[in-house]
Amino acid sequence: MKQFLLLISFIITLPLFAQTNQDPREAAVRKLLQSTIMINQMYVDTVNIERQVEDAITGMLSKLDPHSAYTNAKDTKKLNEPLKGNFDGIGVQFNMLDDTLVVIQTVAKGPSEKAGIVAGDRIVAVNDTAIAGVKMSREDIMSRLRGPKGSKVKLGVIRRGIAGVLTFNIKRDKIPVTSLDAAYMVEPGIGLVRFSNFAATTHDEVVTAIKRLQGEGMRDLIIDLQGNGGGYLGAAAELASEFLDKGLMVVYTRGRGGINMGEYRSRGGGLFTQGRLVVLVDEYSASASEILAGAIQDHDRGTIVGRRTFGKGLVQRPIDLEDGSMIRLTTARYYTPSGRCIQKPYEKGDAKTYARDVVDRYNRGELTNADSIHFPDSLRYTTLRLGRTVYGGGGIMPDIFVPLDTTRYTKLYRELSARSYVVNTNLHFMDEHRKQLTKQYKDFDTFRTGFQMPDDVIDKMLAEAEKKDSLRARDDEELQKTRRDVARILKGLVARDLWDMSEYFQIIYEDDPVVLQALAVLRKEA
């Protein structure tokens, strides 16, 4: 092996110094390879050459745009799971309560449900190794539960009301990962769909949801993209076709030197091309979210409501390396149908300033006041049907601005939430009352109108927070508002645990200012 490396070194070194008129880019590559081999072969101490190479790749990419990146094999697998739409595992949603894994829900028809695991079960051992009370990290627990499809895992489970530890032998399988968070009728005639990213399965999930809502009488639709960080460009283009007439431009891309890298047009036969449409966005709506919102805005197909989006208009091509690692290299910029590139400005190699952009927007007052947002005339564009003015160069600016309500939650509530008092209170409450709640509330409508979080549960949480962390309200007004906020959030969490995320959002969105503005738009146009 050593002789081989020496030979390679000689082959590389000779042309490097013999050819004075060679392409400087080829010389640079030779220089990098030569340096890597020499460090590995001659450095005084043993070096981790794999780490050295990874550091070199990361270093090169860090000098480019903020979205070109390298991930090792482990991180690449984790990164791809939400977008591929499945992973191998046992099929449970869980949370940690007092260093113990508590099952929140089992995946319908998944391995755990088939084996008899139920919500509320505590998983205390995996393959005879204790995972409860040992301060094991969440990531370590997940790695023990997951494994290749077809492999088996032995679980030790404690169930309320049953003495001793139950044993379950579970055969792992493909577990679907859904991007749809919510799909429900907000009020008669108006439906809402919310999804967290644009994955391989997003189009099918959203189409299925819209069809169901149409069957319930939906005429107008709210698409909630708040906090949606994007995903596959193709998924956004595919979904846009459901709302646009045939042949309309959805998005196009340009690579180095302005070369056309491709375009997407609506295919026709969309599921929802006639009803009124409102799209909700905020400062964390990015990438594929901006493609969908931009296409709808440019074609005057619907109304964009919320705050200026993130501003990511760069296309990354995933380059899979042989060891399972991946480079996500920016190869193009994408443009909305009117010609806008909504990528916000950046300096190559300055990732810190780029990452601080949302904080800077807040400090400038942009998130609370639309008048703080200024676009130069050079970035002015017009929509394609009505000729309305829109702007590029920094996200999608909504048609109707909804300021961030900095007073919506009290300081006490934010501290309680940040220190997990709210979520832990819900876990304890569900652990004690799940069976009773299931019997009492047979359907969500009954729960929604009849359930209120008991005052003594909130009292106990507030007393514990004051005793342990000296968290207390500054005055009676803050205390009462905090109690109302906690009661609503806890009610939403209970609804999620009894049913699903859609029911959670139905509770949480009852007083959401962006959703209320969307409803005002649709009611006004009716």
C-alpha positions as CSV (number, residue, x, y, z in Angstrom):
1,M,0.0,0.0,0.0
2,K,2.8,2.4,0.9
3,Q,4.6,1.7,-2.4
4,F,1.3,2.4,-4.2
5,L,0.9,5.8,-2.5
6,L,4.4,6.7,-3.3
7,L,3.8,5.8,-7.0
8,I,0.6,7.9,-7.0
9,S,2.5,10.8,-5.4
10,F,5.1,10.6,-8.1
11,I,2.6,10.5,-10.9
12,I,0.8,13.6,-9.4
13,T,4.0,15.5,-8.6
14,L,5.7,15.1,-12.0
15,P,3.1,16.6,-14.2
16,L,2.5,19.4,-11.7
17,F,5.9,20.8,-12.2
18,A,6.6,19.6,-15.7
19,Q,3.6,21.3,-17.3
20,T,3.8,25.1,-17.1
21,N,0.9,25.9,-19.5
22,Q,-1.7,23.5,-18.0
23,D,-5.2,24.6,-16.9
24,P,-4.8,26.2,-13.5
25,R,-8.0,24.4,-12.3
26,E,-6.4,21.1,-13.1
27,A,-3.2,22.2,-11.2
28,A,-5.3,23.1,-8.2
29,V,-7.0,19.7,-8.1
30,R,-3.6,18.0,-8.4
31,K,-2.3,20.1,-5.6
32,L,-5.1,19.2,-3.3
33,L,-4.7,15.4,-4.0
34,Q,-1.0,15.6,-3.6
35,S,-1.3,17.4,-0.3
36,T,-3.8,14.8,1.0
37,I,-1.5,11.9,0.1
38,M,1.6,13.6,1.6
39,I,-0.2,14.4,4.9
40,N,-1.4,10.8,5.1
41,Q,2.0,9.3,4.2
42,M,4.6,11.6,5.9
43,Y,3.0,13.5,8.8
44,V,4.8,12.8,12.1
45,D,1.7,11.5,13.9
46,T,-1.1,9.2,12.7
47,V,-3.9,11.2,11.1
48,N,-7.6,10.4,10.4
49,I,-7.5,10.8,6.7
50,E,-11.2,10.4,6.4
51,R,-11.8,13.3,8.7
52,Q,-9.1,15.4,6.9
53,V,-10.9,14.9,3.6
54,E,-14.3,15.8,5.1
55,D,-12.8,18.9,6.6
56,A,-11.4,19.8,3.3
57,I,-14.7,19.4,1.5
58,T,-16.5,21.3,4.2
59,G,-14.0,24.1,4.0
60,M,-14.3,24.4,0.2
61,L,-18.1,24.5,0.4
62,S,-18.1,27.1,3.2
63,K,-16.5,29.6,0.8
64,L,-19.5,29.3,-1.6
65,D,-23.1,30.2,-1.0
66,P,-24.9,29.5,2.3
67,H,-26.8,26.5,1.0
68,S,-24.0,24.3,-0.5
69,A,-23.2,21.8,2.2
70,Y,-21.6,18.4,3.0
71,T,-23.1,15.8,5.3
72,N,-21.5,12.5,6.4
73,A,-23.3,9.2,5.9
74,K,-25.1,9.2,9.2
75,D,-26.4,12.8,8.9
76,T,-27.3,12.2,5.2
77,K,-29.6,9.3,6.2
78,K,-31.3,11.5,8.8
79,L,-31.6,14.4,6.4
80,N,-33.2,12.3,3.7
81,E,-35.8,10.4,5.8
82,P,-38.4,13.2,6.0
83,L,-38.2,13.7,2.3
84,K,-38.2,10.1,1.1
85,G,-41.5,9.5,3.0
86,N,-40.4,6.4,5.1
87,F,-37.9,4.8,7.3
88,D,-37.4,1.4,8.9
89,G,-38.6,1.1,12.5
90,I,-41.3,0.0,14.9
91,G,-43.9,2.7,14.3
92,V,-44.4,4.8,17.4
93,Q,-44.5,8.5,18.2
94,F,-43.1,9.1,21.7
95,N,-41.9,11.6,24.2
96,M,-39.7,11.5,27.2
97,L,-41.3,11.7,30.7
98,D,-39.0,11.6,33.7
99,D,-36.3,9.8,31.7
100,T,-38.8,7.2,30.4
101,L,-40.1,6.8,26.9
102,V,-43.9,7.2,26.8
103,V,-45.7,6.2,23.6
104,I,-47.9,9.1,22.4
105,Q,-49.4,7.2,19.4
106,T,-48.7,4.1,17.3
107,V,-48.6,4.3,13.5
108,A,-51.8,2.9,12.1
109,K,-51.3,-0.7,10.9
110,G,-47.6,-0.4,11.9
111,P,-45.5,-3.0,13.6
112,S,-46.2,-1.7,17.1
113,E,-49.9,-1.5,16.7
114,K,-50.0,-5.0,15.3
115,A,-48.0,-6.3,18.2
116,G,-50.3,-4.7,20.8
117,I,-48.4,-1.6,21.9
118,V,-50.9,1.2,22.9
119,A,-50.7,4.9,23.6
120,G,-49.5,5.5,27.2
121,D,-47.2,2.5,27.3
122,R,-43.8,3.0,28.8
123,I,-40.9,1.3,26.9
124,V,-38.3,0.6,29.6
125,A,-36.0,-1.9,27.8
126,V,-34.8,-2.7,24.3
127,N,-33.3,-6.1,23.7
128,D,-32.9,-6.5,27.5
129,T,-31.0,-3.2,27.8
130,A,-32.6,-0.7,30.1
131,I,-33.4,2.6,28.5
132,A,-35.5,4.1,31.3
133,G,-34.0,6.0,34.2
134,V,-30.5,5.8,32.7
135,K,-30.4,9.3,31.1
136,M,-29.9,7.8,27.6
137,S,-30.1,10.4,24.9
138,R,-33.2,10.5,22.6
139,E,-31.0,9.9,19.6
140,D,-29.5,6.7,21.2
141,I,-32.9,5.4,22.1
142,M,-34.1,6.0,18.5
143,S,-31.1,4.2,17.1
144,R,-32.0,1.1,19.3
145,L,-35.6,1.1,18.2
146,R,-34.9,1.5,14.5
147,G,-33.3,-1.1,12.3
148,P,-33.6,-2.8,8.9
149,K,-37.0,-3.9,7.7
150,G,-37.6,-7.5,8.7
151,S,-35.3,-7.4,11.7
152,K,-36.8,-8.1,15.2
153,V,-36.5,-6.2,18.4
154,K,-37.6,-7.2,21.9
155,L,-39.3,-4.5,24.0
156,G,-39.9,-4.4,27.8
157,V,-43.1,-2.4,28.4
158,I,-44.8,-1.1,31.6
159,R,-48.6,-0.5,31.2
160,R,-50.7,1.4,33.7
161,G,-53.0,-1.0,35.6
162,I,-50.9,-4.1,34.8
163,A,-48.3,-5.5,37.2
164,G,-44.8,-6.3,36.0
165,V,-43.1,-5.8,32.7
166,L,-44.8,-6.9,29.5
167,T,-42.6,-8.3,26.7
168,F,-43.3,-7.6,23.0
169,N,-41.3,-9.1,20.1
170,I,-41.7,-6.7,17.1
171,K,-40.7,-7.2,13.5
172,R,-39.5,-3.9,12.1
173,D,-41.1,-2.6,8.9
174,K,-41.2,0.5,6.6
175,I,-42.8,3.4,8.5
176,P,-44.4,6.1,6.5
177,V,-43.3,9.7,7.2
178,T,-46.1,12.1,6.4
179,S,-45.7,15.8,5.7
180,L,-49.4,16.7,6.1
181,D,-50.0,18.3,9.5
182,A,-53.6,19.3,9.2
183,A,-56.6,19.2,6.9
184,Y,-60.0,20.3,8.2
185,M,-63.0,22.6,7.6
186,V,-62.4,25.9,9.3
187,E,-66.0,26.9,8.8
188,P,-68.7,25.9,6.3
189,G,-67.3,26.1,2.7
190,I,-63.7,26.9,3.8
191,G,-61.0,24.3,4.2
192,L,-57.4,24.5,5.4
193,V,-54.5,22.2,4.6
194,R,-51.1,22.6,6.3
195,F,-48.0,20.6,5.5
196,S,-44.5,20.8,7.0
197,N,-42.3,20.2,3.9
198,F,-42.3,19.2,0.2
199,A,-41.4,15.5,0.3
200,A,-41.8,12.6,-2.2
201,T,-45.3,11.9,-0.9
202,T,-46.6,15.5,-0.3
203,H,-48.5,15.8,-3.5
204,D,-50.5,12.6,-3.0
205,E,-51.1,13.5,0.7
206,V,-52.4,17.0,-0.1
207,V,-54.5,15.8,-3.1
208,T,-56.2,13.1,-0.9
209,A,-56.9,15.8,1.8
210,I,-58.4,18.2,-0.7
211,K,-60.6,15.6,-2.2
212,R,-61.9,14.7,1.3
213,L,-62.5,18.4,2.1
214,Q,-64.4,18.9,-1.2
215,G,-66.5,15.9,-0.2
216,E,-67.3,17.9,3.0
217,G,-68.5,20.9,1.0
218,M,-65.3,22.9,0.6
219,R,-65.5,25.7,-1.9
220,D,-62.5,27.9,-0.8
221,L,-59.1,26.8,0.4
222,I,-56.4,28.1,2.8
223,I,-52.9,26.6,2.2
224,D,-50.8,27.0,5.3
225,L,-47.1,27.2,4.5
226,Q,-46.1,29.0,7.7
227,G,-42.8,27.5,8.9
228,N,-42.5,25.2,5.8
229,G,-38.8,25.1,5.0
230,G,-39.3,23.5,1.6
231,G,-37.9,20.3,0.1
232,Y,-38.1,18.9,-3.4
233,L,-38.5,21.6,-6.1
234,G,-40.4,19.0,-8.3
235,A,-42.9,18.4,-5.5
236,A,-43.7,22.1,-5.3
237,A,-44.2,22.3,-9.1
238,E,-46.3,19.2,-9.1
239,L,-48.6,20.6,-6.4
240,A,-48.9,24.0,-8.1
241,S,-50.4,22.2,-11.1
242,E,-53.4,21.4,-8.9
243,F,-54.3,25.1,-8.7
244,L,-53.3,26.5,-12.1
245,D,-54.7,26.2,-15.6
246,K,-52.9,24.1,-18.1
247,G,-49.6,25.3,-19.6
248,L,-48.8,28.1,-17.2
249,M,-45.2,28.5,-16.0
250,V,-44.7,27.4,-12.4
251,V,-40.9,27.9,-12.1
252,Y,-37.8,27.8,-14.2
253,T,-34.1,27.5,-13.4
254,R,-30.9,29.1,-14.7
255,G,-27.4,27.8,-14.1
256,R,-23.9,29.1,-14.7
257,G,-23.8,31.8,-17.3
258,G,-27.7,32.0,-17.4
259,I,-28.0,28.5,-19.1
260,N,-31.5,27.2,-19.0
261,M,-31.5,24.3,-16.6
262,G,-35.2,23.4,-17.0
263,E,-38.7,24.7,-16.4
264,Y,-41.9,23.4,-15.0
265,R,-45.4,24.2,-16.4
266,S,-48.8,23.2,-15.1
267,R,-50.0,20.0,-16.6
268,G,-53.7,20.8,-16.6
269,G,-56.6,18.9,-15.1
270,G,-55.8,20.3,-11.6
271,L,-58.0,19.4,-8.7
272,F,-58.7,22.9,-7.4
273,T,-58.4,25.5,-10.3
274,Q,-61.6,27.4,-9.7
275,G,-62.2,27.9,-5.9
276,R,-60.8,30.9,-4.1
277,L,-57.3,30.4,-2.6
278,V,-55.4,32.0,0.2
279,V,-51.8,31.1,1.0
280,L,-50.3,31.7,4.4
281,V,-46.5,32.4,4.7
282,D,-44.0,33.7,7.2
283,E,-40.3,34.4,7.6
284,Y,-39.6,30.7,7.8
285,S,-41.4,29.7,4.6
286,A,-38.6,28.9,2.3
287,S,-37.5,27.3,-1.0
288,A,-40.3,25.1,-2.4
289,S,-42.8,27.0,-0.3
290,E,-41.7,30.2,-2.1
291,I,-42.0,28.4,-5.5
292,L,-45.7,27.5,-4.8
293,A,-46.5,30.9,-3.3
294,G,-44.7,32.8,-6.1
295,A,-46.5,30.9,-8.8
296,I,-49.9,31.5,-7.2
297,Q,-49.1,35.2,-6.7
298,D,-47.6,35.8,-10.2
299,H,-50.6,34.3,-11.9
300,D,-53.0,36.2,-9.7
301,R,-54.5,32.8,-8.7
302,G,-54.8,33.6,-5.0
303,T,-54.0,36.0,-2.1
304,I,-50.7,35.6,-0.2
305,V,-51.2,36.5,3.5
306,G,-48.6,36.8,6.3
307,R,-45.0,38.1,6.3
308,R,-42.1,38.2,3.8
309,T,-40.8,34.7,3.2
310,F,-37.2,33.5,3.9
311,G,-35.7,34.2,0.5
312,K,-34.1,31.0,-0.7
313,G,-33.9,30.9,-4.5
314,L,-30.9,28.6,-5.0
315,V,-31.2,25.0,-6.3
316,Q,-29.1,22.3,-4.7
317,R,-28.2,19.1,-6.6
318,P,-27.5,16.2,-4.2
319,I,-24.3,14.4,-5.1
320,D,-24.1,11.0,-3.4
321,L,-20.7,9.8,-2.5
322,E,-19.7,6.2,-2.4
323,D,-19.5,6.0,1.5
324,G,-23.1,7.2,1.9
325,S,-22.1,10.9,2.5
326,M,-23.5,13.6,0.3
327,I,-22.7,17.0,-1.1
328,R,-25.6,19.4,-1.8
329,L,-24.1,21.7,-4.4
330,T,-25.9,24.8,-5.6
331,T,-26.1,24.5,-9.4
332,A,-28.8,27.0,-10.3
333,R,-31.2,29.7,-9.3
334,Y,-34.9,29.4,-9.7
335,Y,-37.2,32.1,-11.0
336,T,-40.9,32.6,-10.5
337,P,-43.2,32.9,-13.6
338,S,-42.8,36.8,-13.7
339,G,-39.0,36.4,-13.7
340,R,-38.3,37.0,-10.1
341,C,-35.3,35.4,-8.4
342,I,-36.4,35.6,-4.7
343,Q,-33.0,34.7,-3.3
344,K,-32.0,37.2,-0.7
345,P,-28.5,38.8,-0.9
346,Y,-25.5,37.0,0.6
347,E,-21.8,37.3,0.8
348,K,-19.9,34.1,-0.2
349,G,-18.3,32.6,2.9
350,D,-20.3,34.7,5.3
351,A,-22.8,32.2,6.6
352,K,-23.2,33.9,10.0
353,T,-24.6,37.1,8.7
354,Y,-26.9,35.1,6.4
355,A,-28.2,33.0,9.3
356,R,-28.8,36.1,11.3
357,D,-31.1,37.6,8.7
358,V,-34.4,36.8,10.4
359,V,-33.2,38.3,13.7
360,D,-32.0,41.4,11.7
361,R,-35.5,41.7,10.2
362,Y,-37.0,41.7,13.7
363,N,-34.5,44.3,14.9
364,R,-35.3,46.5,11.9
365,G,-39.0,46.3,12.7
366,E,-39.8,44.5,9.5
367,L,-41.7,41.6,11.2
368,T,-44.0,44.1,13.0
369,N,-44.4,46.9,10.4
370,A,-44.7,46.6,6.7
371,D,-43.4,50.1,6.2
372,S,-40.0,48.9,7.3
373,I,-39.6,46.8,4.2
374,H,-38.1,48.5,1.2
375,F,-37.4,47.1,-2.3
376,P,-35.4,49.0,-5.0
377,D,-37.2,49.7,-8.3
378,S,-34.7,47.5,-10.0
379,L,-36.4,44.5,-8.4
380,R,-39.9,45.5,-9.4
381,Y,-42.0,43.0,-11.5
382,T,-45.6,42.7,-12.5
383,T,-48.0,39.8,-12.1
384,L,-49.0,38.1,-15.4
385,R,-52.8,38.5,-15.4
386,L,-53.6,41.7,-13.4
387,G,-50.3,43.5,-13.8
388,R,-50.0,44.1,-10.0
389,T,-46.5,45.1,-8.7
390,V,-44.5,42.4,-7.0
391,Y,-40.8,42.4,-6.0
392,G,-37.9,39.9,-6.3
393,G,-34.5,39.7,-4.6
394,G,-35.6,38.7,-1.1
395,G,-38.5,36.4,-0.6
396,I,-42.1,36.6,-1.5
397,M,-43.8,39.7,-0.1
398,P,-47.4,38.9,0.8
399,D,-50.4,40.8,-0.7
400,I,-51.7,41.3,2.8
401,F,-49.2,41.8,5.6
402,V,-49.9,40.4,9.1
403,P,-47.5,41.7,11.7
404,L,-45.8,39.4,14.2
405,D,-47.7,39.8,17.5
406,T,-44.9,40.1,20.0
407,T,-47.5,40.4,22.8
408,R,-49.5,37.3,21.9
409,Y,-47.7,35.2,24.5
410,T,-46.5,36.5,27.9
411,K,-42.9,36.4,29.0
412,L,-44.0,33.9,31.7
413,Y,-45.6,31.6,29.1
414,R,-42.5,31.7,26.9
415,E,-40.3,30.7,29.9
416,L,-42.7,27.9,30.9
417,S,-42.7,26.5,27.4
418,A,-39.0,26.8,26.9
419,R,-38.3,24.9,30.1
420,S,-40.8,22.1,29.0
421,Y,-43.3,22.7,31.8
422,V,-46.2,22.8,29.4
423,V,-45.3,19.7,27.5
424,N,-44.5,17.8,30.7
425,T,-47.8,18.8,32.2
426,N,-49.6,17.4,29.2
427,L,-47.6,14.1,29.4
428,H,-48.5,13.7,33.1
429,F,-52.1,14.6,32.5
430,M,-52.5,12.1,29.6
431,D,-50.7,9.4,31.6
432,E,-53.3,9.7,34.4
433,H,-56.4,10.4,32.4
434,R,-56.1,8.9,28.9
435,K,-58.6,6.0,29.6
436,Q,-61.1,8.4,31.1
437,L,-60.8,10.9,28.3
438,T,-61.2,8.2,25.7
439,K,-64.4,7.0,27.2
440,Q,-65.8,10.5,27.8
441,Y,-65.0,12.1,24.4
442,K,-66.0,9.7,21.6
443,D,-65.4,12.3,18.9
444,F,-63.5,15.6,18.4
445,D,-66.5,17.9,18.2
446,T,-67.7,16.8,21.6
447,F,-64.2,17.3,23.0
448,R,-63.8,20.7,21.3
449,T,-67.0,22.1,22.9
450,G,-66.9,20.3,26.2
451,F,-63.3,19.9,27.4
452,Q,-61.4,22.5,29.4
453,M,-58.1,21.8,31.2
454,P,-58.8,21.7,34.9
455,D,-57.6,24.7,36.9
456,D,-55.8,22.6,39.5
457,V,-53.6,21.1,36.7
458,I,-52.4,24.6,35.7
459,D,-52.1,25.6,39.4
460,K,-49.8,22.7,40.1
461,M,-47.7,23.5,37.0
462,L,-47.3,27.2,38.0
463,A,-46.5,26.3,41.6
464,E,-43.8,23.8,40.5
465,A,-42.3,26.4,38.1
466,E,-42.1,29.0,40.8
467,K,-40.6,26.6,43.3
468,K,-38.0,25.1,41.0
469,D,-37.1,28.0,38.7
470,S,-38.6,31.0,40.4
471,L,-40.9,31.6,37.4
472,R,-43.8,33.8,38.3
473,A,-46.1,36.4,36.8
474,R,-45.2,40.1,37.2
475,D,-48.9,41.1,37.8
476,D,-52.4,39.7,37.8
477,E,-52.9,40.6,34.1
478,E,-49.9,38.6,33.0
479,L,-51.0,35.7,35.2
480,Q,-54.5,35.5,33.8
481,K,-53.3,35.8,30.2
482,T,-50.7,33.1,30.9
483,R,-53.3,30.8,32.3
484,R,-55.5,31.3,29.2
485,D,-52.6,30.6,26.9
486,V,-51.5,27.5,28.8
487,A,-55.1,26.2,28.9
488,R,-55.5,26.5,25.1
489,I,-52.1,24.9,24.3
490,L,-52.7,22.0,26.7
491,K,-56.2,21.5,25.2
492,G,-54.5,21.3,21.8
493,L,-51.9,18.8,23.0
494,V,-54.6,16.6,24.5
495,A,-56.5,16.7,21.2
496,R,-53.3,15.7,19.4
497,D,-52.8,12.8,21.7
498,L,-56.4,11.6,21.5
499,W,-56.6,12.1,17.7
500,D,-53.9,13.7,15.6
501,M,-52.1,16.9,14.6
502,S,-55.1,18.1,12.6
503,E,-57.1,18.3,15.8
504,Y,-54.3,20.1,17.5
505,F,-54.2,22.9,14.9
506,Q,-58.0,23.2,15.0
507,I,-57.6,24.2,18.6
508,I,-54.5,26.3,18.3
509,Y,-55.7,28.2,15.2
510,E,-58.9,29.4,16.7
511,D,-57.3,32.7,17.5
512,D,-54.3,32.7,15.1
513,P,-54.1,36.2,13.6
514,V,-52.8,35.0,10.2
515,V,-55.6,32.4,9.9
516,L,-58.2,34.9,11.0
517,Q,-56.9,37.4,8.3
518,A,-57.3,34.6,5.7
519,L,-60.9,34.0,6.8
520,A,-61.5,37.8,6.6
521,V,-60.3,37.8,3.0
522,L,-62.6,34.9,2.0
523,R,-65.6,36.3,3.8
524,K,-65.1,39.7,2.2
525,E,-64.9,38.3,-1.3
526,A,-67.9,36.1,-0.8
